[in-house]
Amino acid sequence: MLIKERIGVLASFELRGRVVDVLDLEWYETGKRIMRKRTRSGREVAMRFMNERPELTEGDVLYADMDLVVVVSIVPCAVMVIRMGSLYGVAAVCYEIGNRHLPLYYEGDELLAPYEEPLYRWLVAGGHGVSRDERKLLRPLRSTVAGHVHAEGGLLSRILKVRE
């Protein structure tokens, strides 16, 4: 089956007795434009989102006919759970995560990032409120900032000046 667009969200989709087949995706697959996967029941799915990155999330409906509905489920993965502390601490943690080009997610009053051992050790050694857990990465933290600078006038320099 070829999927070219998201057609709805399961929460507001009328099933009318149709079978729901789940397509499991890893967090890093949710933005892929071209991909082949199999649903839990073994159906082959080819996805080609040509106009834009799909940014798929939990419960997105990708296909529906008279008998079947294919729905996205995000697979839980190892994550670093960062609890908010001081403004300086949050800025330093976010800077380090961004410097490694890791995506950042949020859930309630916690920040989540895919687990990376060296960064996790750095955060623990720095006394930041971080723990390891297994969760679904569902709500990416979006930014309109384009690019970054590793120079004197960069973002970290400005953040550090706030602390002084």
Secondary structure, 3 states (H helix, E strand, C coil): CEECCCCEEHHHCCCCCCEEEEEEECHHHCCCCEEEEECCCCCEEEEECCCCCCCCCCCEEEEECCCEEEEEEECCEEEEEEECCCHHHHHHHHHHHHHCCCCCEEECCEEEEECCHHHHHHHHHCCCCEEEEEECCCCECCCCCCCCCCCCCCHHHHHHHHHC
